[in-house]
Amino acid sequence: MSGHQFNSAFSAHSKGNTVEIARVGPRRAGMNTKHCHWFHCVSRVCRKAWLCGIDPDTGENFEHRRDWIIKRLALLADAFSIEIASYA
């Protein structure tokens, strides 16, 4: 699979037991709604940031953020006319 281009927006490269996928084109080129109606979108704010729950390094509790995130996801889903199947 090394170097294989499976559409104009992404490139996959084998690396040991894993496959790395990199975006090499515009986002619109990777979203063909005629073939796929579900997209798995991932966003990472920063490393070592604890979004919800208790941070194991500092002991600080961030549970109050969970409600904020749920409400914001609902607002954005409505604004962009999308459905959110799940989140973690």
PyMOL commands that set and color helices and strands:
alter all, ss='L'
color gray80, all
select helices_A, chain A and resi 27-30+65-79
alter helices_A, ss='H'
color red, helices_A
select strands_A, chain A and resi 4-7+10-15+18-23
alter strands_A, ss='S'
color yellow, strands_A
deselect
rebuild
show_as cartoon
